[in-house]
Structures are given as structure tokens and as C-alpha cells.
Amino acid sequence: MSGATPGFWRRALRQRSLVIGLLLTALLLATAALSLVWTPWPPYDMAMDATLHPPSAAHWLGTDAYGRDVASLLLVGARSSILVGVIAVGIGLSLGAALGLLAAARGGWVEEAIMRLADFTFAFPALLLAIMLTAVFGPGIVNAIIAIGIFYIPTFARVTRASARAVWARDYILAARACGKGPGRITVEHVLPNIASVLIVQATIQFALAILAEAALSYLGLGTQPPQPSWGRMLAEAQTLMFQAPLLAVWPGLAIALAVLGLNLLGDGLRDLLDPRLARQR
């Protein structure tokens, strides 16, 4: 194992998309972590005598219509994006992978029922689910997380089922059955470890989409609620000030773009790294 480790890292460093994505993702995580202990200004403090100030030494990215420091809002807003992404992807991954593994292991009417349920869930995108939950329980980040997480369940279920079915057709699975192992034990010991890399890559890509979904829901007023900062709501507040302070829309838009780009590049790089055949085909 120790001899394989240097080769693994050499291949990882040769993946440009992986390196760039890892750096951008690390920057996102570092930004959120930094906001827990320090921000240039208190993000919730308003100063009506300092509204719409351009970038300066005091306020690096300027101030918004309420006199709040934009740099501080961006730092704290990263926490909301990561929180939604981690929990929503966690919901989709845990439940979707479990259903996909069950469908591949049991087959028959169980597999058919799970896949048809997944098709039905696809008819309700995250935005529509969020609107439905908002109508019943009111807007908030919790409902946004639930809506995005539910939408991800069929996605992970389909990916898991397709990957698991390919593993179930391997010869070593027949050997495990011949040794008397049941479907549950085979799933845990053989199927899940062999599809873990696929699930990791899928989770990384879905994380990027979760950040976009959270921004969209917050932009519509269905996600993170005031006074908690959110990149999506910062865009919504900036749209009426495009001529007075256009930079107010640039900073959160740039933050969303870099976060999504980094996670997509990370997922693409991990896919090439964990399956070198894809890299050789390019």
C-alpha cells in the first residue's frame, strides 16, 4: 500500500481539473471556517450613514443598501451554502443509495417499485417542492434543505442501482454466493465498496447543484431568511441597485460561480482519477 501511495498522488497532481477544483473548494471551506471566528465587520450591523459605499480600505468590497459590509456578508453567506449542500446531499446520498442497493439486490417487483417511485419524485423538482413546503410550513432554510434533499434521492437511487447491478454480474459475486453469503452481506462487503467511488463523484457534483439551488431559492425568498446572509438573497437585493451599485451583484454572483466551478472540476477530476480509463479516452 505504501508503494501505491506515491503513484496515486502523482496521478492526482497530473489532473489539472482535480487540482484547480480542490483549490477552489478548499477556498470555499476556508471562507466558511474563517467566518466562524472573524469577519471584517459584524455582518448583521447596519449603518444607514454608510450605504452603497464603493470598495475602500475600510470596506474591502463596499457596503450594501443597509450599510452592511459586503465582504462580511459573503464570508457568512458561504456557511449557508455549505450547510445546505452538506445536509441535502447527505439526505439524498443516504436514502437514495440505500434504495438503489436494495433495488439491485432484490430485483423483481421491489426494483420496479423503487424505480417507479423515483420517476414519480422526478416530477417534483426542488423549486416546486420548496414552494409546496413553503405554502404549508413557511419559508426557511430547513424547508429548502428538505426540498433539495428529497429531489436528490431518486438521482442517487438511479446511479447506485445502475452501478450495483454491474457489480452483481461479476464472477466474484457468484463466488460469494457459492460460499453461502446472503444478499445483505454481499451488498455490504462487496457491492458498496466497489461503487463508493461513483457515489463520491456523484455527491461532489450534486453538492455544486445544491449551492445553485439554495441560491435560487434564497433569491426567490424561499430559502435562507433575514438576517442570515445568503448569496442568493444578496443577488435579489442587488437587482434593484444595478445602476447605482453594480458591484453588489458581481460579488455574490462571482462567489456562486467559483464555488460551483470548483466543485464541478473536483468531481470531474475525481472521476478521472478513480477511473483512469476515462482519462485515457480524452
BALOBA-1460 file (C-alpha; in Angstrom, 3 decimals):
// residues 282
<rec num="1" residu="m" x="0.000" y="0.000" z="0.000"/>
<rec num="2" residu="s" x="2.847" y="2.346" z="0.819"/>
<rec num="3" residu="g" x="4.290" y="1.779" z="-2.664"/>
<rec num="4" residu="a" x="0.969" y="2.654" z="-4.296"/>
<rec num="5" residu="t" x="0.515" y="5.879" z="-2.407"/>
<rec num="6" residu="p" x="3.183" y="7.949" z="-4.247"/>
<rec num="7" residu="g" x="1.802" y="6.781" z="-7.600"/>
<rec num="8" residu="f" x="-1.700" y="7.769" z="-6.570"/>
<rec num="9" residu="w" x="-0.614" y="11.270" z="-5.604"/>
<rec num="10" residu="r" x="1.430" y="11.665" z="-8.786"/>
<rec num="11" residu="r" x="-1.651" y="10.823" z="-10.858"/>
<rec num="12" residu="a" x="-3.717" y="13.211" z="-8.721"/>
<rec num="13" residu="l" x="-1.311" y="16.092" z="-9.269"/>
<rec num="14" residu="r" x="-1.398" y="15.498" z="-13.028"/>
<rec num="15" residu="q" x="-5.160" y="16.040" z="-13.047"/>
<rec num="16" residu="r" x="-5.456" y="19.772" z="-13.661"/>
<rec num="17" residu="s" x="-9.197" y="19.845" z="-13.087"/>
<rec num="18" residu="l" x="-8.754" y="17.998" z="-9.809"/>
<rec num="19" residu="v" x="-6.064" y="20.372" z="-8.550"/>
<rec num="20" residu="i" x="-7.957" y="23.522" z="-9.550"/>
<rec num="21" residu="g" x="-11.224" y="22.164" z="-8.190"/>
<rec num="22" residu="l" x="-9.566" y="21.147" z="-4.949"/>
<rec num="23" residu="l" x="-8.071" y="24.622" z="-4.514"/>
<rec num="24" residu="l" x="-11.380" y="26.386" z="-5.196"/>
<rec num="25" residu="t" x="-13.272" y="24.001" z="-2.896"/>
<rec num="26" residu="a" x="-10.655" y="24.469" z="-0.175"/>
<rec num="27" residu="l" x="-11.068" y="28.233" z="-0.577"/>
<rec num="28" residu="l" x="-14.842" y="27.861" z="-0.119"/>
<rec num="29" residu="l" x="-14.407" y="25.764" z="3.019"/>
<rec num="30" residu="a" x="-11.730" y="28.093" z="4.390"/>
<rec num="31" residu="t" x="-14.000" y="31.090" z="3.802"/>
<rec num="32" residu="a" x="-16.828" y="29.481" z="5.743"/>
<rec num="33" residu="a" x="-14.477" y="28.382" z="8.541"/>
<rec num="34" residu="l" x="-12.950" y="31.853" z="8.784"/>
<rec num="35" residu="s" x="-16.385" y="33.444" z="9.158"/>
<rec num="36" residu="l" x="-16.935" y="31.407" z="12.325"/>
<rec num="37" residu="v" x="-14.141" y="33.251" z="14.129"/>
<rec num="38" residu="w" x="-13.610" y="36.503" z="12.222"/>
<rec num="39" residu="t" x="-15.234" y="38.906" z="9.773"/>
<rec num="40" residu="p" x="-14.016" y="42.378" z="8.779"/>
<rec num="41" residu="w" x="-17.197" y="43.902" z="10.251"/>
<rec num="42" residu="p" x="-20.153" y="42.478" z="12.187"/>
<rec num="43" residu="p" x="-22.310" y="41.083" z="9.355"/>
<rec num="44" residu="y" x="-25.628" y="41.982" z="10.997"/>
<rec num="45" residu="d" x="-24.788" y="45.600" z="11.897"/>
<rec num="46" residu="m" x="-26.436" y="48.276" z="9.764"/>
<rec num="47" residu="a" x="-25.033" y="51.763" z="9.228"/>
<rec num="48" residu="m" x="-27.511" y="53.930" z="7.352"/>
<rec num="49" residu="d" x="-24.933" y="56.709" z="7.078"/>
<rec num="50" residu="a" x="-22.600" y="54.389" z="5.120"/>
<rec num="51" residu="t" x="-24.896" y="52.885" z="2.487"/>
<rec num="52" residu="l" x="-23.699" y="51.910" z="-1.001"/>
<rec num="53" residu="h" x="-20.086" y="52.871" z="-0.376"/>
<rec num="54" residu="p" x="-17.645" y="51.658" z="-3.054"/>
<rec num="55" residu="p" x="-14.729" y="49.371" z="-2.143"/>
<rec num="56" residu="s" x="-12.271" y="51.066" z="0.163"/>
<rec num="57" residu="a" x="-9.663" y="50.328" z="2.813"/>
<rec num="58" residu="a" x="-12.397" y="50.253" z="5.452"/>
<rec num="59" residu="h" x="-14.854" y="48.155" z="3.449"/>
<rec num="60" residu="w" x="-12.908" y="45.989" z="1.014"/>
<rec num="61" residu="l" x="-15.902" y="45.173" z="-1.201"/>
<rec num="62" residu="g" x="-18.046" y="48.168" z="-0.295"/>
<rec num="63" residu="t" x="-21.356" y="48.302" z="1.601"/>
<rec num="64" residu="d" x="-24.915" y="47.412" z="0.641"/>
<rec num="65" residu="a" x="-28.155" y="49.403" z="0.801"/>
<rec num="66" residu="y" x="-28.278" y="48.940" z="4.586"/>
<rec num="67" residu="g" x="-24.680" y="49.902" z="5.232"/>
<rec num="68" residu="r" x="-23.580" y="46.317" z="5.903"/>
<rec num="69" residu="d" x="-20.084" y="45.250" z="4.919"/>
<rec num="70" residu="v" x="-20.320" y="43.168" z="1.719"/>
<rec num="71" residu="a" x="-17.139" y="41.179" z="2.426"/>
<rec num="72" residu="s" x="-18.529" y="40.098" z="5.800"/>
<rec num="73" residu="l" x="-21.838" y="39.101" z="4.218"/>
<rec num="74" residu="l" x="-20.025" y="36.975" z="1.628"/>
<rec num="75" residu="l" x="-17.971" y="35.221" z="4.292"/>
<rec num="76" residu="v" x="-21.008" y="34.351" z="6.402"/>
<rec num="77" residu="g" x="-23.086" y="33.511" z="3.328"/>
<rec num="78" residu="a" x="-20.639" y="30.727" z="2.485"/>
<rec num="79" residu="r" x="-21.767" y="28.940" z="5.644"/>
<rec num="80" residu="s" x="-25.363" y="28.799" z="4.417"/>
<rec num="81" residu="s" x="-24.309" y="27.367" z="1.066"/>
<rec num="82" residu="i" x="-22.146" y="24.675" z="2.656"/>
<rec num="83" residu="l" x="-24.784" y="23.832" z="5.271"/>
<rec num="84" residu="v" x="-27.485" y="23.335" z="2.654"/>
<rec num="85" residu="g" x="-25.147" y="21.380" z="0.391"/>
<rec num="86" residu="v" x="-23.850" y="19.008" z="3.051"/>
<rec num="87" residu="i" x="-27.224" y="18.179" z="4.610"/>
<rec num="88" residu="a" x="-29.185" y="17.993" z="1.338"/>
<rec num="89" residu="v" x="-26.572" y="15.785" z="-0.321"/>
<rec num="90" residu="g" x="-26.385" y="13.718" z="2.857"/>
<rec num="91" residu="i" x="-30.148" y="13.117" z="2.731"/>
<rec num="92" residu="g" x="-30.097" y="12.230" z="-0.946"/>
<rec num="93" residu="l" x="-26.994" y="10.041" z="-0.678"/>
<rec num="94" residu="s" x="-28.041" y="8.048" z="2.394"/>
<rec num="95" residu="l" x="-31.637" y="7.361" z="1.362"/>
<rec num="96" residu="g" x="-31.004" y="7.159" z="-2.382"/>
<rec num="97" residu="a" x="-28.030" y="4.804" z="-2.052"/>
<rec num="98" residu="a" x="-29.974" y="2.577" z="0.337"/>
<rec num="99" residu="l" x="-32.892" y="2.342" z="-2.100"/>
<rec num="100" residu="g" x="-30.587" y="1.761" z="-5.064"/>
<rec num="101" residu="l" x="-28.705" y="-1.015" z="-3.271"/>
<rec num="102" residu="l" x="-31.993" y="-2.623" z="-2.241"/>
<rec num="103" residu="a" x="-33.312" y="-2.472" z="-5.799"/>
<rec num="104" residu="a" x="-30.161" y="-4.056" z="-7.235"/>
<rec num="105" residu="a" x="-30.021" y="-6.765" z="-4.565"/>
<rec num="106" residu="r" x="-33.670" y="-7.810" z="-4.620"/>
<rec num="107" residu="g" x="-34.684" y="-7.174" z="-8.224"/>
<rec num="108" residu="g" x="-38.189" y="-8.107" z="-9.376"/>
<rec num="109" residu="w" x="-41.144" y="-6.113" z="-8.123"/>
<rec num="110" residu="v" x="-39.045" y="-4.431" z="-5.420"/>
<rec num="111" residu="e" x="-36.700" y="-2.935" z="-8.003"/>
<rec num="112" residu="e" x="-39.606" y="-1.961" z="-10.238"/>
<rec num="113" residu="a" x="-41.461" y="-0.250" z="-7.382"/>
<rec num="114" residu="i" x="-38.381" y="1.731" z="-6.289"/>
<rec num="115" residu="m" x="-37.604" y="2.880" z="-9.811"/>
<rec num="116" residu="r" x="-41.195" y="3.939" z="-10.494"/>
<rec num="117" residu="l" x="-41.194" y="5.851" z="-7.199"/>
<rec num="118" residu="a" x="-38.001" y="7.552" z="-8.347"/>
<rec num="119" residu="d" x="-39.669" y="8.506" z="-11.634"/>
<rec num="120" residu="f" x="-42.592" y="9.974" z="-9.713"/>
<rec num="121" residu="t" x="-40.284" y="12.024" z="-7.479"/>
<rec num="122" residu="f" x="-38.513" y="13.428" z="-10.537"/>
<rec num="123" residu="a" x="-41.802" y="15.129" z="-11.450"/>
<rec num="124" residu="f" x="-41.344" y="17.448" z="-8.446"/>
<rec num="125" residu="p" x="-38.124" y="19.470" z="-8.853"/>
<rec num="126" residu="a" x="-36.505" y="21.111" z="-5.852"/>
<rec num="127" residu="l" x="-38.028" y="24.511" z="-6.607"/>
<rec num="128" residu="l" x="-41.554" y="23.121" z="-6.824"/>
<rec num="129" residu="l" x="-41.071" y="21.104" z="-3.634"/>
<rec num="130" residu="a" x="-39.793" y="24.214" z="-1.859"/>
<rec num="131" residu="i" x="-42.851" y="26.191" z="-2.966"/>
<rec num="132" residu="m" x="-45.130" y="23.415" z="-1.703"/>
<rec num="133" residu="l" x="-43.327" y="23.211" z="1.650"/>
<rec num="134" residu="t" x="-43.316" y="26.995" z="1.959"/>
<rec num="135" residu="a" x="-47.063" y="27.137" z="1.393"/>
<rec num="136" residu="v" x="-47.583" y="24.689" z="4.265"/>
<rec num="137" residu="f" x="-44.784" y="25.450" z="6.743"/>
<rec num="138" residu="g" x="-43.500" y="28.863" z="5.657"/>
<rec num="139" residu="p" x="-40.168" y="29.838" z="4.033"/>
<rec num="140" residu="g" x="-36.869" y="28.901" z="5.640"/>
<rec num="141" residu="i" x="-33.556" y="27.163" z="5.180"/>
<rec num="142" residu="v" x="-34.861" y="23.925" z="6.726"/>
<rec num="143" residu="n" x="-37.595" y="23.593" z="4.111"/>
<rec num="144" residu="a" x="-35.082" y="24.399" z="1.374"/>
<rec num="145" residu="i" x="-32.781" y="21.639" z="2.626"/>
<rec num="146" residu="i" x="-35.651" y="19.142" z="2.764"/>
<rec num="147" residu="a" x="-36.803" y="20.045" z="-0.748"/>
<rec num="148" residu="i" x="-33.329" y="19.728" z="-2.261"/>
<rec num="149" residu="g" x="-32.612" y="16.534" z="-0.314"/>
<rec num="150" residu="i" x="-35.834" y="14.860" z="-1.470"/>
<rec num="151" residu="f" x="-35.081" y="15.801" z="-5.069"/>
<rec num="152" residu="y" x="-31.643" y="14.164" z="-4.795"/>
<rec num="153" residu="i" x="-32.965" y="10.810" z="-3.504"/>
<rec num="154" residu="p" x="-34.034" y="9.430" z="-6.932"/>
<rec num="155" residu="t" x="-30.828" y="10.738" z="-8.515"/>
<rec num="156" residu="f" x="-28.645" y="8.759" z="-6.127"/>
<rec num="157" residu="a" x="-31.021" y="5.791" z="-6.264"/>
<rec num="158" residu="r" x="-30.678" y="5.504" z="-10.033"/>
<rec num="159" residu="v" x="-26.886" y="5.936" z="-10.025"/>
<rec num="160" residu="t" x="-26.490" y="3.415" z="-7.192"/>
<rec num="161" residu="r" x="-28.790" y="0.862" z="-8.776"/>
<rec num="162" residu="a" x="-27.056" y="1.038" z="-12.175"/>
<rec num="163" residu="s" x="-23.579" y="0.734" z="-10.627"/>
<rec num="164" residu="a" x="-24.632" y="-2.001" z="-8.217"/>
<rec num="165" residu="r" x="-26.247" y="-4.098" z="-10.950"/>
<rec num="166" residu="a" x="-22.949" y="-4.082" z="-12.851"/>
<rec num="167" residu="v" x="-21.157" y="-5.349" z="-9.735"/>
<rec num="168" residu="w" x="-23.764" y="-8.052" z="-9.113"/>
<rec num="169" residu="a" x="-22.929" y="-9.511" z="-12.535"/>
<rec num="170" residu="r" x="-19.251" y="-10.052" z="-11.633"/>
<rec num="171" residu="d" x="-17.766" y="-13.504" z="-11.077"/>
<rec num="172" residu="y" x="-16.646" y="-12.793" z="-7.522"/>
<rec num="173" residu="i" x="-20.274" y="-12.172" z="-6.577"/>
<rec num="174" residu="l" x="-21.110" y="-15.672" z="-7.816"/>
<rec num="175" residu="a" x="-18.228" y="-16.962" z="-5.722"/>
<rec num="176" residu="a" x="-19.556" y="-15.136" z="-2.671"/>
<rec num="177" residu="r" x="-22.982" y="-16.658" z="-3.226"/>
<rec num="178" residu="a" x="-21.410" y="-20.088" z="-3.527"/>
<rec num="179" residu="c" x="-19.796" y="-19.515" z="-0.134"/>
<rec num="180" residu="g" x="-23.253" y="-19.050" z="1.355"/>
<rec num="181" residu="k" x="-23.279" y="-15.271" z="1.735"/>
<rec num="182" residu="g" x="-26.696" y="-13.625" z="1.618"/>
<rec num="183" residu="p" x="-27.700" y="-10.542" z="-0.412"/>
<rec num="184" residu="g" x="-27.293" y="-8.215" z="2.561"/>
<rec num="185" residu="r" x="-23.783" y="-9.364" z="3.382"/>
<rec num="186" residu="i" x="-22.732" y="-9.314" z="-0.269"/>
<rec num="187" residu="t" x="-24.070" y="-5.765" z="-0.595"/>
<rec num="188" residu="v" x="-22.110" y="-4.520" z="2.405"/>
<rec num="189" residu="e" x="-18.881" y="-6.441" z="1.818"/>
<rec num="190" residu="h" x="-18.589" y="-6.421" z="-1.980"/>
<rec num="191" residu="v" x="-21.076" y="-4.167" z="-3.776"/>
<rec num="192" residu="l" x="-20.909" y="-0.987" z="-1.704"/>
<rec num="193" residu="p" x="-17.075" y="-0.781" z="-1.561"/>
<rec num="194" residu="n" x="-16.885" y="-1.207" z="-5.334"/>
<rec num="195" residu="i" x="-19.336" y="1.598" z="-6.105"/>
<rec num="196" residu="a" x="-18.144" y="4.007" z="-3.383"/>
<rec num="197" residu="s" x="-16.012" y="5.988" z="-5.839"/>
<rec num="198" residu="v" x="-19.020" y="6.508" z="-8.127"/>
<rec num="199" residu="l" x="-21.090" y="7.779" z="-5.216"/>
<rec num="200" residu="i" x="-18.317" y="10.132" z="-4.079"/>
<rec num="201" residu="v" x="-18.065" y="11.695" z="-7.532"/>
<rec num="202" residu="q" x="-21.848" y="11.998" z="-7.801"/>
<rec num="203" residu="a" x="-22.061" y="13.592" z="-4.349"/>
<rec num="204" residu="t" x="-19.443" y="16.180" z="-5.307"/>
<rec num="205" residu="i" x="-21.348" y="17.152" z="-8.442"/>
<rec num="206" residu="q" x="-24.676" y="17.279" z="-6.595"/>
<rec num="207" residu="f" x="-23.052" y="19.481" z="-3.944"/>
<rec num="208" residu="a" x="-22.411" y="22.081" z="-6.646"/>
<rec num="209" residu="l" x="-26.009" y="21.864" z="-7.821"/>
<rec num="210" residu="a" x="-27.217" y="22.206" z="-4.219"/>
<rec num="211" residu="i" x="-25.371" y="25.507" z="-3.905"/>
<rec num="212" residu="l" x="-27.077" y="26.722" z="-7.074"/>
<rec num="213" residu="a" x="-30.462" y="25.510" z="-5.812"/>
<rec num="214" residu="e" x="-30.003" y="27.237" z="-2.445"/>
<rec num="215" residu="a" x="-29.042" y="30.473" z="-4.184"/>
<rec num="216" residu="a" x="-32.092" y="30.236" z="-6.442"/>
<rec num="217" residu="l" x="-34.457" y="29.541" z="-3.544"/>
<rec num="218" residu="s" x="-32.985" y="32.367" z="-1.469"/>
<rec num="219" residu="y" x="-33.246" y="34.679" z="-4.482"/>
<rec num="220" residu="l" x="-36.976" y="33.909" z="-4.586"/>
<rec num="221" residu="g" x="-37.315" y="34.371" z="-0.830"/>
<rec num="222" residu="l" x="-37.911" y="30.657" z="-0.163"/>
<rec num="223" residu="g" x="-34.504" y="29.764" z="1.284"/>
<rec num="224" residu="t" x="-32.312" y="31.406" z="3.902"/>
<rec num="225" residu="q" x="-34.259" y="34.134" z="5.672"/>
<rec num="226" residu="p" x="-33.072" y="37.509" z="7.019"/>
<rec num="227" residu="p" x="-30.999" y="38.432" z="8.888"/>
<rec num="228" residu="q" x="-28.886" y="35.369" z="7.994"/>
<rec num="229" residu="p" x="-26.747" y="36.323" z="4.961"/>
<rec num="230" residu="s" x="-27.161" y="34.343" z="1.753"/>
<rec num="231" residu="w" x="-25.536" y="34.734" z="-1.642"/>
<rec num="232" residu="g" x="-28.854" y="34.259" z="-3.404"/>
<rec num="233" residu="r" x="-30.625" y="36.898" z="-1.352"/>
<rec num="234" residu="m" x="-27.699" y="39.272" z="-1.862"/>
<rec num="235" residu="l" x="-28.337" y="38.948" z="-5.611"/>
<rec num="236" residu="a" x="-32.038" y="39.612" z="-5.109"/>
<rec num="237" residu="e" x="-31.327" y="42.744" z="-3.067"/>
<rec num="238" residu="a" x="-28.791" y="43.968" z="-5.631"/>
<rec num="239" residu="q" x="-31.066" y="43.708" z="-8.661"/>
<rec num="240" residu="t" x="-32.833" y="46.982" z="-7.864"/>
<rec num="241" residu="l" x="-29.484" y="48.771" z="-7.488"/>
<rec num="242" residu="m" x="-27.808" y="47.687" z="-10.722"/>
<rec num="243" residu="f" x="-27.254" y="51.271" z="-11.885"/>
<rec num="244" residu="q" x="-26.319" y="52.769" z="-8.521"/>
<rec num="245" residu="a" x="-24.026" y="49.972" z="-7.305"/>
<rec num="246" residu="p" x="-23.489" y="47.234" z="-9.928"/>
<rec num="247" residu="l" x="-20.734" y="45.597" z="-7.872"/>
<rec num="248" residu="l" x="-23.319" y="44.462" z="-5.322"/>
<rec num="249" residu="a" x="-24.472" y="41.853" z="-7.856"/>
<rec num="250" residu="v" x="-20.969" y="40.996" z="-9.043"/>
<rec num="251" residu="w" x="-19.562" y="39.773" z="-5.707"/>
<rec num="252" residu="p" x="-22.212" y="37.174" z="-4.766"/>
<rec num="253" residu="g" x="-22.525" y="36.082" z="-8.400"/>
<rec num="254" residu="l" x="-18.767" y="35.564" z="-8.572"/>
<rec num="255" residu="a" x="-18.803" y="33.656" z="-5.275"/>
<rec num="256" residu="i" x="-21.529" y="31.295" z="-6.545"/>
<rec num="257" residu="a" x="-19.740" y="30.804" z="-9.868"/>
<rec num="258" residu="l" x="-16.385" y="29.990" z="-8.246"/>
<rec num="259" residu="a" x="-17.947" y="27.607" z="-5.717"/>
<rec num="260" residu="v" x="-19.891" y="25.708" z="-8.383"/>
<rec num="261" residu="l" x="-16.923" y="25.688" z="-10.770"/>
<rec num="262" residu="g" x="-14.621" y="24.350" z="-8.079"/>
<rec num="263" residu="l" x="-16.943" y="21.514" z="-7.091"/>
<rec num="264" residu="n" x="-17.636" y="20.561" z="-10.708"/>
<rec num="265" residu="l" x="-13.925" y="20.485" z="-11.516"/>
<rec num="266" residu="l" x="-13.300" y="18.476" z="-8.352"/>
<rec num="267" residu="g" x="-15.945" y="15.942" z="-9.338"/>
<rec num="268" residu="d" x="-14.596" y="15.706" z="-12.872"/>
<rec num="269" residu="g" x="-11.045" y="15.261" z="-11.592"/>
<rec num="270" residu="l" x="-12.080" y="12.600" z="-9.082"/>
<rec num="271" residu="r" x="-13.885" y="10.702" z="-11.825"/>
<rec num="272" residu="d" x="-10.743" y="10.644" z="-13.973"/>
<rec num="273" residu="l" x="-8.547" y="9.770" z="-11.003"/>
<rec num="274" residu="l" x="-10.700" y="6.933" z="-9.723"/>
<rec num="275" residu="d" x="-11.341" y="5.573" z="-13.229"/>
<rec num="276" residu="p" x="-8.139" y="6.140" z="-15.274"/>
<rec num="277" residu="r" x="-9.796" y="4.619" z="-18.368"/>
<rec num="278" residu="l" x="-11.827" y="7.822" z="-18.767"/>
<rec num="279" residu="a" x="-8.658" y="9.936" z="-18.665"/>
<rec num="280" residu="r" x="-7.010" y="7.796" z="-21.380"/>
<rec num="281" residu="q" x="-10.039" y="8.202" z="-23.634"/>
<rec num="282" residu="r" x="-9.724" y="12.003" z="-23.645"/>
